[in-house]
Every structure is written in structure tokens, then in C-alpha cells.
């Protein structure tokens, strides 16, 4: 479960009290809606399925997968499925490799979505064991599915652009600068990330 509306509001109010750019933007565009995904293996599998394809293509692949393997797509059934069966669902060789890596780690108990480390960096390290899952995907999972309050995906282009707009910068900040600029916003950086997406391409700003 992602950050609640109350948690987002509390976090942004705390940041706005020290950052005039955030305070100004809040008066213009208001608070963002929560971004929530279900916790668990299926959400991470869906992330893999959706990589580098359109939303429509990802939805089509997911529909075919659930039709073939069942709504929950049990890890053991996916591992038992042959290449051609998964190919017919739209999964490329690369996506199949990533999906099998996820399933193997789940079955081995090396990635337990019900008991990820409470430390954010340790949780990111655990998730990035999965082939094809980088830091960004791990951060998005922890923010949207677990509602971790201090996740700050500084490598996200929209976060960088949104932050630049909020702080009145002439150029999009680098990942390093994006990380540095938000250091003082702990432990509410998750709310700030959601707000940068809310402000990205917002015509009111």
C-alpha cells in the first residue's frame, strides 16, 4: 500500500515550511493523489512485463499471462512454462529471463515481499538481486507498494524536471544534485517525489 493522502499532505506541509518553492506550488496545483500498487510478487512481475513497452502492450501481455497461468501467476507455474508458451503471451527472451529470475528468488526465499528489510537501502539491494530490476524499479516498488515515506528516486527524469521547476532552476538538475537538494527533506522525500510527478508538465506552473 502506497503513501496515504494524509501522509502525503503531512510530508509536503513539513517540506513547504522550509522550502518556499514547494509552498508556492502547493497553492497553485494542490496536493497530489496517492499512487498505490499492491504489495507482492505480482506487482514486481508486472513491472518486468511493462518494461520498455507501451501501457497497452503491457496490459495485453498481462491479460494473456493471467489467462494462461491464472490470475495470481504462481511462480512455480511460470517457471514450468516453456519458452514458446510465454512467447505467445508476448514475453521476449529477455523478459522471460527477468521473470524467471524473479520466480527463482521468490521460491528460494531470497526475496520475500512480505518481509523486505526495513532499511530502505537494504531493501533496494535485496530487490536489485532480481535480474532486470535496477535501483529505479526497486525505489518505485518501495514507494508505491510499501508506502515507504523517505524513498527519493533521484534518477527519475520527471523527478529531476519537476524539482527544477519547483525550485526555479534554469536547467534540469543532475541525479547527484537532485539527491543533494532533497537531503534536508528527510524523512518526507517520498511525498516530495510524488509531488514532483504531480508538477511535471503541469500547466499551472
ABEGO torsion letter per residue (X at the ends): XBBBAAAAAAAAAAAAAABAAAAAAAAAAEBBBBBBBBBEAAAAAAAAAABGBBAAAAAAAAAAAAAAAEAAGBAAAAAABBAAAAAAAGBBAAAAAAAAAAAAAAAAGABBAAABBABAAAAAAAAAABBGBBAAAAAAAAAAAAGBAABBBAABAAAAAAAAAAAGBABBBBAAAAAAAAAAAOAAAAAAAAAAAAABGBAAX
